Every structure is written in structure tokens, then in C-alpha cells.
Amino acid sequence: QGPLVESGGGLVQAGKSLRVSCKASRDILSTFVRYTMNWYRQAPGKQREFVASITSSHSTNYADSVKGRFTISRDNSRKMIYLQMNDLKPEDTGVYYCNREDTWGQGTQVTVSS
């Protein structure tokens, strides 16, 4: 497994919810807790874009397109971050990537049907 492993993607209808997860499988806890963790996504034919971030102190930041619908969280004891996605729209379709500085996961596909 890579250093960041995403899971939880799938196919959902518009208006539904989905949660994707990312595990920092190789980190020791004292390393994981120091980092700001990010979610990015890439739609077909488009550039990868920022979705959300969470700092070591649990401060969060969101892209305007997902504010009020998505929630990022982290469980330091499990070395996990989550992205809860509510009221999904077809334009949320893409591969969702977990990121920390220059380290990326392999991505998990989220497809929202209209």
C-alpha cells in the first residue's frame, strides 16, 4: 500500500450522500498529527482542483463549490481523514485524491448520476 490510501467512492444519485476516507497507512501517529491534510478532485478532461483541507488543530477550509455540502474531518488516533459529501451534484463527479504536501493517494472514483 501507498502512504495515503483512499476508499469509499462509488456511484450515487444526485442529492444523495457519500463519505470517502483516507488512511495514512505508513505514518506513525506523531507524524500524522502534525500535517495539514487535503482532498482534491479531478473531473474528466479537467485539472485537479482543491476541495477541502484540515489542519493539525482541525481548522478547515473549503472550495466555494462545496461549502455547506461537504465536511472534512480527521481521526488522529486512526490516522484517517474523511470527506462527508451531502447533496451531491453531477458536477461533483471525479476522482477524489487525498494529499499531504507532495504526497498523493491513488484516488477513489465518485460518480454522481442526474
C-alpha positions in Angstrom: 0.0 0.0 0.0 1.0 3.6 -0.7 1.4 6.2 2.1 -2.1 7.5 1.5 -4.9 5.1 0.7 -8.4 6.4 -0.3 -11.6 4.4 -0.1 -15.3 4.8 -0.2 -16.0 6.1 -3.7 -18.9 4.8 -5.7 -21.9 5.7 -7.9 -24.7 7.7 -6.3 -27.7 9.7 -7.4 -27.8 13.4 -7.3 -29.0 14.7 -3.9 -27.6 11.7 -2.0 -24.6 11.4 0.3 -21.3 9.6 0.2 -18.3 9.5 2.5 -14.7 8.9 1.3 -11.9 8.1 3.6 -8.1 8.3 3.5 -5.7 6.3 5.7 -2.1 7.4 6.2 -1.0 3.8 6.3 2.7 4.3 6.8 2.7 7.2 9.3 3.5 6.9 12.9 1.0 8.9 14.9 3.3 11.7 15.9 4.0 12.4 12.2 0.4 12.2 11.1 -0.9 14.7 13.7 1.5 17.4 12.5 0.2 17.7 9.0 -2.5 19.6 7.2 -4.4 17.1 5.1 -6.2 17.9 1.9 -8.8 16.5 -0.5 -8.5 17.3 -4.2 -10.6 16.1 -7.1 -10.2 15.7 -10.9 -13.1 15.6 -13.3 -12.7 14.0 -16.7 -10.9 16.5 -19.0 -10.3 19.0 -16.3 -7.4 19.9 -14.0 -7.1 18.7 -10.5 -8.8 21.1 -8.1 -8.7 21.8 -4.3 -11.8 20.6 -2.4 -11.1 20.8 1.3 -8.3 20.9 3.9 -8.0 20.3 7.6 -5.1 21.4 9.8 -3.5 19.7 12.8 -5.7 21.8 15.0 -8.8 20.8 13.0 -9.3 24.2 11.3 -11.0 23.6 7.9 -11.1 25.3 4.6 -13.4 24.5 1.6 -13.7 25.3 -2.1 -16.6 27.6 -2.7 -18.3 25.0 -4.8 -18.6 22.6 -1.9 -19.2 24.9 1.1 -22.2 23.9 3.1 -22.4 20.5 1.5 -19.0 18.8 2.2 -17.4 18.3 5.6 -13.8 17.3 6.1 -12.7 15.6 9.4 -9.8 13.7 10.9 -9.4 11.0 13.4 -5.8 11.2 14.5 -5.9 8.1 16.6 -6.7 6.1 13.5 -4.6 8.2 11.1 -7.7 8.8 9.0 -9.3 11.7 7.2 -12.8 11.8 5.9 -14.8 13.8 3.4 -18.5 13.6 4.0 -20.3 14.7 0.9 -24.0 15.6 1.1 -26.4 16.8 -1.6 -24.1 15.6 -4.3 -24.4 17.0 -7.8 -23.4 15.6 -11.1 -20.6 18.2 -11.2 -19.1 16.6 -8.1 -18.1 13.6 -10.3 -14.4 12.9 -10.4 -11.5 11.1 -8.9 -11.0 12.2 -5.3 -7.4 12.3 -4.0 -6.0 12.5 -0.6 -3.0 14.8 -0.3 -0.3 15.9 2.1 2.4 18.3 0.8 3.9 16.4 -2.1 2.3 13.0 -1.3 -0.8 11.8 -3.1 -3.0 8.8 -2.8 -4.1 6.7 -5.8 -7.6 8.3 -5.8 -11.1 7.0 -5.5 -13.8 7.4 -8.1 -17.0 9.3 -7.2 -19.8 9.3 -9.9 -23.0 11.3 -9.4 -25.8 10.5 -11.7 -28.5 13.0 -12.5 
